Amino acid sequence: MRIELRDIHKRYGAVHANRGVDLTVEAGSVHGVLGENGAGKSTLMKILAGFVPRTSGEILLDGQTAELRGPADATGRGIGMLYQDPLDFPPLTSAENFAVGTRGGSTAAGVQRLLARAAELGFQLHPRQRVEQLTVGERQQLELVRLLEQGVRTLILDEPTTGISDTQKHVLFGALRALAQRGDSVLLVSHKLEDVAAVCDRVTVMRHGAVVGTVDAPLDTDAVLRLMFDTLPRLAPRRRAAPGPAVLTTRGVSAPGGRAGLRDCSLTVHRGEVVALAGVEGSGQGVLLRVAAGLVRPRRGTVRWPTVGRGPGRWSGVTFLPAGRLEEALVAGLTVAEQFALNQPRIPFWRPCRRARVLAEAGISRYRVRGTPETPVEALSGGNQQRLLLSLIPPRPELLLLENPTRGLDLDSAHWVWSQLQEHLEAGAGILFSSAELDEILEVSDRVVVCFDGRVVLDLPTAQADAGRLARAIAGGEGVP
């Protein structure tokens, strides 16, 4: 299917998210949409997917003007979107999720169609496995085959490689090429230049809500970077001081959760220190962060902070930012100002309050959130939700627990985030964070801790680590008993 977007505008009150966007996607191609956070990429794709209405402009499908009045209407026209966080039902099985919106339910025939669709694209899905046991990459695969079963011929993927392993990324890219070869069209939305260079036939670059250029493969990466950024992003070197007293100590901790749980984990984080958690998703990093935050009770072992207290909120020096922005961190339905009020125990969030608005305006300004105090948090892009979360960190934290803190952020935004976190480090905070990006881990951390199958299999200074050694440990090839 050939897609044409002509002079698309989208306004959210005072925010002009899309500014006269023109974009053409040819059938049988993988077309990348590249840009930093807040460039308007996700908004444009949600318009094409029928998720949000455009303010003005025209959409043409195979030369015919189309009015997309909702996601179901777009799917009926052959357009489907795979969001950053897959739209599924975690307590149900893969077969039951596949059955939603398709023919035959989770019958034997439906299971066979699921397996056949998955095999076509090189996926290995288990029909009876509950979705809550799957990795993000496997959930994406399941959603992708469900969309294809619904007759989707134009597939939109919004930051699909965030939080998935390199192996899953290669499988995904192989599937996208196979779809293009059979005549389908694919729109790949990303801020990662390496991803679009690996799989896309053409790339459209957006900045500040508008298209600033289109580049054909093979990509001239320097030219694309100049289109994306006013200046090329660099992370300023951090002043590294000797670590101070411990702000977190775990000894022999075992706890449930994720795919592997956590087993016999011993770890210490000091003031002024950045400790990175690496590993395939579900290897124990998320459980460890939640144990450290007091959200998961260990079955065995001890967890110590420098102040007596148990559970979240009992020691205000601990701050946890989970990866699930709307699932665990922000409250959908609240405005930005109400979210700030909720974060202040003495401010009633249900009552208009000038102080909450002042705090929201200050956070929006300092953390460059594209929104207003009245913007509902779910209307923010993923990157802007992440910026909002960072703006909610209380003053002078002792321990920051961050789950994929730069997930969905472009390089410039990621570097900017770490420059903000450096201020907390210089004030004496310790940071324990997880990331799927080895480059980020090697760049910002003092120590690297690798988790495999629920165990810590490697713990060493970053100066002694390299990407190859970390990759081997992540895959279970080093330090595994």
N, C-alpha and C positions, 0 to 999 in steps of 0.2 A: 504494500500500500504506500502511495506517495502522500506525504504530509506537507502542507504549506500553512505556515502561520504568517499573517500579514498585519503589521502595525498593531501588535497586541499591547494593550495598556492594562495595568491592574493597580488600583489604589486601595489602600487600607487607611481610610481617613487621610491624615497628613502624609502617610508613607506612600511613596510612588514606587512600588516594587518592580513593575515592568514598564519600560518607557519606549513604546513604539518598536517592539521586537519583530523582526522578519527572520524566518527560519524555514528552510526546505530540507526535508529528509527523503531521500530516494528509496524506493523499494529495493530490497536485496542488499542493504548496506547497514553498517554499524556506524552511527553518527554520534560523536561525543559532544557534550555540552560542558564546557570547562569554565571555571571561574572561582574566585575566592568566596568565602562566606559572605552572604548578604548581596551577592551579585544578581540574584533574581532567578537562579536556575530552577530551584524547586518550585517556586511559585508558577513559573511558566509551564513546567511539566504537570502540575496539578490542574492547571487550566485545560491542557490537552487531555488529561485523564478524566475531565468532568468533575473533579473534586471541588474546585472553586470556580465561580463564574468570572469571566473577563469583564473589565470595565468597558472596553471597546476593542475593536479589531475584528479580524475574520479568520476562520479556520476552514481549510479546504482539504477534503479527503478524496484522493484520485480525481482532483479537479472540480469536485462538487462542494458547495458551501454546506457546512454542517453546524447544527446547533446541538451542543452536548449539554444536556440538562441534568447530568448526574453521572456518577461512576458506572451505574448499570447501563445507562444510555451509551456511554463511551465503550464499554465492553461489548455491547450489542453491535457497535460499529467496528469492532475488531481492535480496540485500543485498550491495553491493560497496563497497570503500573505496579511495579514491585518496589514498595517503600523501604526506607532505611530500616524500619522495624516491621517485619512481616506481619500482615493482618491475619492472624490465625487464632485458634482456640487451644491454649497449652494443655488443658486437661484431656483433650480428645486425642485419638490416635491419628497417625498420618492418613490412613484410609478415610477416617471420618472427616478430617479437614479437607481432603481432596474432594470429598463428596459435596461440600458446600457449594451450591451454585452449579453443579454438574449433574449429569444424568445417572440415575440408578443407585444413588446413595453409596453406602459402604458395602454393597453386595459383593458376591464373588466376582461378578462381571466388572464392577467398579474397581476392585482390587487389581484385576488383570490389566485394566486400562492404566491404572497408576503405574504398575510395574513396566508396562510397555512404553508409556511416555518417558519415564525415568531412564529406561535403557536407551532410548533414542538419543538422549543427550549425555549419556555417560554418567548418570547419577545412580547411586545405590541407596535406595530408600526402603525402610522396613515398614510395611503397611500397619502392623499392629503395635508399633512403638509409639508411646505418647509423645506429643510434640514438646512438652516441657523437658523431655530428656534429650532433645536434639540440640546441636550447636546452631549458632546463627546461620552458618553456611548451609546446613541441612534444612533449616526452616526456609531459607531462600529458595533452595532447590524445590521443595515441596510447593511453595507458592507459585513458582515459575511453571511447573507442570500443570498445576490447577488452572492457571490463566490460559495456557495453551489448550487445555481440554475445553475451555469455554469458548474457543474459537478466536482467541487473540492473534492478530497478525502483525500488529505494531506493539512492541514491548518496550516499556519505559523502566529503566532501572536507576534508582536514586541512591548514589553512593553505595553500590553493592559490595565493595571490597572492604568496607570498614568493619573491623572486628572478625574477619574470617582468616583462615590460615592460607599460606601461599599455595598449598596443594589444592584447597577448595577454590582459590582464585583461578588457578590454571584450568581446573575442570569447568568453572563457570565461563571463562573466556572461550574454551573449546565449544561449549554449547551455543554461545552467542554467534560464533563464526558459522556453526552448522545451521542456525536459524537463518542467517543472512544468505547462505548459499542456496537455501531452498526458496528464497524470494521474500522472506519476512523482513521487516525493518526493525531496527533496534536503536533506541536512544539511550546512551550511557551518560548519566549525569555524574560528574566527579570534580574534585579539586586536585586529583592526583595525576600529574602529567605522565608518569610512567604507565598508568593503567590505560589511558586513552591512546598513548603511543603504541601500546602492545596490541590493541585489538581494533581500533577505529579506522575507518576509511577517510573520514573527514571530521574536523573538529571546529565547532563554533565557540568563540570565547566571549563571555559576558563580563561586564563590569558596571557596577552601580545601576543595575536594572536594564542595561542596554547591550546590544551586540556591538562589539568593538572590532571583530574580525573573524574570518573563516580561513582555516588552513587545511590543505589536503595532505594525506599521508604520502611519503614518510615525513614525519613532523620535523620542522626546524625548531628544536626545543627552546633555543634562545629567543627566537621570534615570538613564540607562544608566551614565554615568561614575560617578555616586554609588554605584550597585550594584557596579561593578567594583572600585573602589578605596576604601580607608579614607580616604585623602586624595588629591587630584588631583596627579598627578606633574608636577614641574617640574625642569628641569636648572639647577643653580646656575651662575652665570656663571664662566667660567674666567679665572684671572689670566694674561693673555697677556704673555709677556716677549719681548724681541728674540731672534730665532733665533740659535742658537749655531753651532759648526762643523758641517760636513756629516757625516752618518752614512751616507749612501748617495749615490753619483753614478753615473749611467749616461750613456754617450756613444755615440750612433749604434748602439744595440743592436737587432739583429734576431734573432728566435728562433722556433722552431716551437711549435705547440700551439694548442688551441682551434679555432675556426672560421676565424680570420683570422691567427693567429700574432701576431708583434710585429715592427714594421718601423721602423727608424731612430729609436729612442726615446732621447731625452735628458731626464734628470730628475735633480733634486737634492732630497734631504730633509735638513733640519737638525735639530740637537738642539732639543727643546722645541717642535717644529712638527708640526702635524697636516695631512697632505696626503691629500685624498680623490680616489679614482679613480671616475669616473662613466662610464656607457656601457651600451649594450645588451649583455646577456650574450654572451660570446664575442668581444668587440671588442678584446681584448688585455689587459684588466686582470688576469685570472688568470695569464696568461703572464708579465706584468711582475712580479707578486708572487713567482712561482716562480723567475724569474731573480734577483730581489733576494735570495731565500732560498738561492740556490745549488743549487736542485733542477733547473733547466733550464739547459743550457749554450748560451750565445749562439752563433749562426753568425757574427755580425760584431759589432764594437763592444766596449766595455770596461765593466766594472762594478767600482766601487771602494768599499771600506769603509775605515774608519780603521785597521783592524788587518789585517795580512797574513794571508791564508788563503783556501782555496777550498773550496766545497761546504758542505753543511749540517753544523753541529756543530763546524766547524773554528774558528769564532769564536763563543764562547758568548754574545756580546752580541746576536746576532740571534735573534729568536723569530718563528716563522710559525704562524698559526692558520688552517688552511684551512676552507672552507665545508663540505666533506664530513666531517662529524664522525666517523662510523664508518668511512668509506672511507679517510680519510687521516690522521686525527688520533688517535682513540681506538682501542683494540684490543678488539673484541667478544670476550666470553668471560672477560675480566678483571674483577675487582671494582674498585671505586673505590680501595681501598687498594693493590691490585696495580698500578693505573695510576700512582699516586704513586710506588710503588717503581720502576716502569719508567722514570720520569722522573728518578730519582736514580741515577747511574752506580754508586755504591758500595753500593746496596741490591739484593740478589738478589730479584727479584720473585717467583720460584717458591718462596721460603721465607718462612713467616710472620715478620713483622718488626714490632716495636713502633714503631720510628721511622716506618715507612710508615703505620701506623695513626694515629699522632699527627699526621703531616702531613695525612692524609686528613680527620681530624676537624677540624683547623684550617681546611682549605680549605672543607669543607662548612659550617662555621659562618660564616666570613667571607663566602663567596660565596652563601650561602643556597641551597645545593643540597638538594633534597628527596630524600634518600636516606641511606644509612649506609655506613660503610667496606666492608661486605660486599655491597652492592648491585652486581650486574653492570652495567657501563656501558650495555649495550644495553637494560636495563630502565628507565633514566632517560628522561624525556620529552625532546623536542628542546631545549626551553629549558634544562632542567637539565643536559643534555650540554654546552650552550654555557657555562653557568656553571662546570661542571667544567673545561672547557678554559681558561677565564680564570684559574681557581685554580692551574693548572699553569704559568703564566708564571713564570719564575725571577726571583729578586730582581735589581733594578737592571739591566734590559735596556737596551741602547743603541739598538736599532732594533726596533720592533714592526711586523710585517707581518700585517695582519688582513683576511681575505676575508669580507665580509659579517658583521662581528662581532656584530651584533644581529639576525641572521636568526632569525625565529621567536620573537622576544621581544616582549612587550607594551611599551607606552610607559613604564610605571613601571620595568620591568626594564632597558629600553634606557638610560634616563637613569641608572639606578644603575650599569650597566656603564661608562658614560662617566665617571661620578664616580670609579670605581676606576682607570680608565686615566689620569685627570688626575694621580693620584699619581705614575705613571711619568713623565709629562711634566714635572712639577715637579722630578723627580729628574734630568732631562736627557735622557730618551729622545726619539727621533723616532718618529712614527707615520705609516705609509703604509697606508691602508685602502680597500677597495672597498665600495660600497653601491648597492643599487637604489633607495634612498629619497632623493629630492632634499631633502626636509625635513631629514633627518638630516645630509646633507652640508652644507647651508647653516647648520645650527645649530652643528656641532662643529668644522668644519675651518677652517684658516687659508688654505689654497690648494685650488683645485679643478683637477684634470687630467681632461679628457674624452678618452676613446679612441673612435675610430671606424675600423672596418675595419683594426684592427691598428696604427693610427697615433695619436699624440698630436695632437689637432687644436685643443686649447684648454688653456691653462695660465695661470691668473690668480688674484689674491687673491680670497678669498671675498667681501670687502667690495665688489668690483666685479662680482660675479655676481648673477644672479637666476634664478628657476626657468625663466622663458621663454627666456632666453639659453642656459641649460644644455640645455634640452629641444631647442632648435634644433641645437645642436652634437652632441648625442647622436644625433639623427636624420640627421646629415650635412649640415645646412643652414648651418653656420658654421665657417669655418676649414679646410674640407676642400679640398685641392688639386684 
